Amino acid sequence: MTEEYEYEIGQLIEHRRYGYRGVVVSVDAACQASQEWYEGNLTRPTRGQPWYHVLVHGGEHSTYVAQENMREDSGGEQVLHPLVATFFVYFSGGRYTPRKDVSFPRLAP
């Protein structure tokens, strides 16, 4: 990651507005979603900042979250999601270690 990204793949986050927890699986330097999707987003954060693909704890879906809407989840508890084992090797010290044999996809928002 470069300095412009506040969060890394495998890092636990919490959504500032909605409060859900998750783990980062990939990041885009700017919003890559369609204009239609963006206009349907209630919060409409700026498109030019980093946007993260996040596996949501306790669900089977992912979300696409602007950096300004995230904060670090300092609780340190694992994220329960069926795709965690697909992307990560293990969990230790409050973060996941990415698998080396998997390329992180650009998940559709």
One Martini backbone bead per residue (centre of mass of N, CA, C, O) as a GRO file, in nm:
protein
  109
    1MET     BB    1   0.101   0.033   0.014
    2THR     BB    2   0.034   0.355   0.030
    3GLU     BB    3   0.004   0.653   0.200
    4GLU     BB    4  -0.302   0.709   0.100
    5TYR     BB    5  -0.358   0.454   0.265
    6GLU     BB    6  -0.510   0.366   0.574
    7TYR     BB    7  -0.568   0.073   0.463
    8GLU     BB    8  -0.537  -0.283   0.470
    9ILE     BB    9  -0.507  -0.585   0.387
   10GLY     BB   10  -0.669  -0.745   0.671
   11GLN     BB   11  -0.810  -0.517   0.799
   12LEU     BB   12  -0.998  -0.391   1.052
   13ILE     BB   13  -1.333  -0.253   1.041
   14GLU     BB   14  -1.551   0.039   1.074
   15HIS     BB   15  -1.842   0.190   1.025
   16ARG     BB   16  -1.925   0.507   1.106
   17ARG     BB   17  -2.244   0.502   1.047
   18TYR     BB   18  -2.336   0.174   1.065
   19GLY     BB   19  -2.124  -0.022   1.251
   20TYR     BB   20  -1.995  -0.224   1.088
   21ARG     BB   21  -1.796  -0.500   1.034
   22GLY     BB   22  -1.461  -0.577   0.884
   23VAL     BB   23  -1.263  -0.678   0.592
   24VAL     BB   24  -1.006  -0.612   0.388
   25VAL     BB   25  -0.956  -0.709   0.026
   26SER     BB   26  -0.962  -0.421  -0.126
   27VAL     BB   27  -0.834  -0.141  -0.338
   28ASP     BB   28  -0.914   0.184  -0.455
   29ALA     BB   29  -0.806   0.498  -0.540
   30ALA     BB   30  -1.098   0.510  -0.663
   31CYS     BB   31  -1.404   0.515  -0.767
   32GLN     BB   32  -1.548   0.233  -0.976
   33ALA     BB   33  -1.827   0.293  -0.987
   34SER     BB   34  -2.104   0.367  -1.105
   35GLN     BB   35  -2.307   0.634  -1.130
   36GLU     BB   36  -2.562   0.491  -1.041
   37TRP     BB   37  -2.454   0.377  -0.779
   38TYR     BB   38  -2.357   0.643  -0.653
   39GLU     BB   39  -2.641   0.787  -0.653
   40GLY     BB   40  -2.754   0.553  -0.448
   41ASN     BB   41  -2.573   0.672  -0.238
   42LEU     BB   42  -2.646   0.833   0.051
   43THR     BB   43  -2.354   0.967   0.126
   44ARG     BB   44  -2.162   1.062  -0.106
   45PRO     BB   45  -1.870   1.038  -0.130
   46THR     BB   46  -1.592   1.097  -0.259
   47ARG     BB   47  -1.435   0.955  -0.544
   48GLY     BB   48  -1.109   1.036  -0.506
   49GLN     BB   49  -1.089   0.834  -0.295
   50PRO     BB   50  -1.049   0.567  -0.127
   51TRP     BB   51  -1.177   0.233  -0.192
   52TYR     BB   52  -1.336  -0.048  -0.022
   53HIS     BB   53  -1.333  -0.393   0.009
   54VAL     BB   54  -1.577  -0.558   0.226
   55LEU     BB   55  -1.618  -0.796   0.463
   56VAL     BB   56  -1.901  -0.884   0.640
   57HIS     BB   57  -1.994  -0.938   0.944
   58GLY     BB   58  -2.234  -1.197   0.948
   59GLY     BB   59  -2.218  -1.237   0.637
   60GLU     BB   60  -2.232  -1.272   0.252
   61HIS     BB   61  -2.116  -0.986   0.199
   62SER     BB   62  -2.016  -0.689   0.039
   63THR     BB   63  -1.849  -0.372   0.047
   64TYR     BB   64  -1.829  -0.020  -0.054
   65VAL     BB   65  -1.581   0.198   0.093
   66ALA     BB   66  -1.504   0.492   0.205
   67GLN     BB   67  -1.253   0.612   0.387
   68GLU     BB   68  -1.427   0.830   0.555
   69ASN     BB   69  -1.624   0.569   0.661
   70MET     BB   70  -1.374   0.477   0.831
   71ARG     BB   71  -1.249   0.261   1.097
   72GLU     BB   72  -1.083   0.118   1.327
   73ASP     BB   73  -1.092  -0.209   1.463
   74SER     BB   74  -1.002  -0.265   1.808
   75GLY     BB   75  -1.127  -0.544   1.908
   76GLY     BB   76  -0.990  -0.813   1.754
   77GLU     BB   77  -1.212  -0.969   1.607
   78GLN     BB   78  -1.328  -1.185   1.412
   79VAL     BB   79  -1.453  -1.249   1.094
   80LEU     BB   80  -1.771  -1.362   0.985
   81HIS     BB   81  -1.706  -1.527   0.672
   82PRO     BB   82  -1.703  -1.739   0.396
   83LEU     BB   83  -1.435  -1.578   0.249
   84VAL     BB   84  -1.189  -1.564   0.435
   85ALA     BB   85  -1.032  -1.834   0.345
   86THR     BB   86  -0.982  -1.736   0.050
   87PHE     BB   87  -0.789  -1.468   0.138
   88PHE     BB   88  -0.685  -1.608   0.414
   89VAL     BB   89  -0.476  -1.775   0.641
   90TYR     BB   90  -0.470  -1.587   0.911
   91PHE     BB   91  -0.521  -1.492   1.260
   92SER     BB   92  -0.339  -1.207   1.408
   93GLY     BB   93  -0.332  -0.931   1.598
   94GLY     BB   94  -0.608  -0.817   1.453
   95ARG     BB   95  -0.530  -0.974   1.173
   96TYR     BB   96  -0.494  -1.057   0.840
   97THR     BB   97  -0.340  -1.293   0.623
   98PRO     BB   98  -0.263  -1.306   0.313
   99ARG     BB   99  -0.277  -1.481   0.042
  100LYS     BB  100  -0.043  -1.569  -0.214
  101ASP     BB  101  -0.252  -1.748  -0.417
  102VAL     BB  102  -0.428  -1.474  -0.422
  103SER     BB  103  -0.617  -1.262  -0.601
  104PHE     BB  104  -0.760  -0.958  -0.564
  105PRO     BB  105  -1.056  -0.862  -0.639
  106ARG     BB  106  -1.300  -0.679  -0.813
  107LEU     BB  107  -1.560  -0.608  -0.653
  108ALA     BB  108  -1.879  -0.556  -0.674
  109PRO     BB  109  -2.083  -0.296  -0.546
   0.00000   0.00000   0.00000
